[in-house]
Amino acid sequence: MSTQKKELFSETVKAGSRTYFFDVKESASGSKYLVINESRKVGESHEHKRVMAFEEDVQSFSEGLKKAVEFMGK
C-alpha cells in the first residue's frame, strides 16, 4: 500500500522577503488537506513554517481566516 501524498493544487505568493505556498494534497486514504508553508530568508539560510488544515476542518479554518482579514482591513 502506497503512503505517497498526491498534490492536487498549488499556488505560490511572494510577499516581500517571504514566500507562501498554498498546497492541497490528498493522502493515500483519499482525504484532502490544505498545507500552508511560509519561507523567509534569515541571514544566509531560509526559515520554514507550516500549517495544515484537514478536510473536515477547512471550512472553520477559512471562516476564521476571513474574519481576521476583514478585521485587519478596518
Residue pairs with C-beta under 8 A, 6 or more apart in sequence:
1 28
2 28
3 28
4 28
5 25
5 26
5 27
5 28
6 25
6 26
7 23
7 24
7 25
8 24
8 25
8 26
8 32
9 22
9 23
9 24
10 21
10 22
10 23
10 24
11 21
11 22
11 23
12 19
12 20
12 21
12 22
13 19
13 20
13 21
13 22
14 20
17 40
17 41
18 38
18 39
18 40
19 38
19 39
19 40
20 36
20 37
20 38
20 39
21 35
21 36
21 37
21 38
21 39
22 34
22 35
22 36
23 34
23 35
23 36
23 37
24 32
24 33
24 34
24 35
25 32
25 33
25 35
26 32
26 33
27 33
31 54
31 55
32 55
33 52
33 53
33 54
33 55
33 58
34 52
34 53
34 54
34 58
34 61
35 50
35 51
35 52
36 50
36 51
36 52
36 53
37 48
37 49
37 50
38 48
38 49
38 50
39 46
39 47
39 48
40 46
40 47
41 47
53 61
